[in-house]
Amino acid sequence: MKFNKWIAAGAVLLVGAGAAPWGVGYVTEQQWQQATDEMNTAQPFVRVSTDDYQRGILGAETSGTLTMVDPATGDSRQIKFDATVSHGVTGSLMDFRPRNGWQPEGADWFPEEDPRLTLETRVWGSATIELNVPVIEFDDTVNGESFRSSGGLARIDVGNMGEQADMLVVWPEVALTTPQSDIFLEDIELEQEIALLKGSVWTGRGTLSLERLALQSASSPSTVMEQLKIGSQTEAVNDNQQLNSELNFDLASLTVEGEAYGPHHLGVFVDGVNVDSWNAFSETLNEMQRLALRDSANNFEQQMRLMQRVTGSLQDLVGAGLTVGVRELSLNTPDGEVRGDLEVSHPALSQGERRDLLMVMPRLTGNFNLSLPVALAENDPDLRMQVAPLVKQGLLVQDGERLVMRGTLNEMVLDVNGTAMPLPPLL
């Protein structure tokens, strides 16, 4: 009897395992349709349309069209694609390929193998998009240009039903040669983690690093940048009602005509951004972008109305209170360090005050500092010509071996080293 029960249980498991791919295939098709619909709705520049989706038990075949729109001109380009879908017990793998191939007929851009673009989905709402690009060799004999790449990897892991994503891009080497210049990039890496907070607001952190960039040109000095790193972070504060964001640029060394300078650092920030106001401002900008791509006789009137909304949403954003600025500027030269910082703030207003707000400039306050070595200005003829008028006007004053500029902003008056300059009401 027990033996028969085990047989029955095994049969149920076998039937379930056999039926699972069909159910997974059904879920995959629904997820694909939902994902493309959401992407098409979220922005107007990249659209994916599914022309056909033939689902079987263990797999499927689909085809569609990728349309990319140039934001500047409104011109569009279409790429037809096909995909093979394999269904498993808990997920599916979609393998995409351009219908006309990865390169024009007769070309040999990929001497080793073709690129591969895949999408792996899971029934619980996670997905991995991965693009593997092999070695690239491209030569334009007409223009005398060539492009070489070691190949690379780009991957996006999406979780929590599309509300979280991790991105990774790794590209060891890229080289571009033209009759005018040569550009070489080494060890490019991008890492990004984001999570949806509310509406169109995302939080997270990311890093873009470049080990080396070399530029040689007949018309300008040879330049080498080493260990460039760009880091960003956006976090929610005050019970997810506000955002703090910062962006940092670090460069270990800059070499021009064989002379090295460094390290260098620039850190910019914005604190206290109201989440709801930023959502409204972002949505208005997106509407303007979508309207610009339409060909309609009523576009001008609609643009004017949207411009008024942009102005209103910007005033509401600033009226909710925020602080922006440069947290630190540090540039190292053979003659010493250039240092600076900047901060501009607007106080948080009540809802009634924000509705009645006509201009934001009267309530802006701020301060800034900039200092540089006297020797730097004396030894650089071009910089000396720019600094001399500022020194004459008292906007730069000598403090020991440094030239210093200190300023404050209050009630639309900019005070620089004791010199008051009223500002026009621009905003």
Secondary structure as UniProt FT lines:
FT   HELIX           2..42
FT   STRAND          46..55
FT   STRAND          59..69
FT   TURN            71..73
FT   STRAND          76..87
FT   STRAND          91..98
FT   TURN            99..100
FT   TURN            105..106
FT   STRAND          116..122
FT   TURN            123..124
FT   STRAND          127..133
FT   STRAND          136..140
FT   TURN            141..144
FT   STRAND          145..149
FT   STRAND          152..159
FT   HELIX           160..162
FT   STRAND          164..177
FT   STRAND          181..198
FT   TURN            199..200
FT   STRAND          201..217
FT   STRAND          223..237
FT   TURN            238..241
FT   STRAND          242..256
FT   TURN            257..258
FT   STRAND          259..261
FT   STRAND          264..274
FT   HELIX           275..292
FT   TURN            297..298
FT   HELIX           299..319
FT   STRAND          322..333
FT   TURN            334..335
FT   STRAND          336..346
FT   HELIX           351..355
FT   HELIX           361..363
FT   STRAND          365..373
FT   HELIX           374..379
FT   HELIX           381..392
FT   TURN            393..394
FT   STRAND          397..399
FT   TURN            400..401
FT   STRAND          402..410
FT   TURN            411..412
FT   STRAND          413..416
FT   TURN            417..418
FT   STRAND          419..422
//
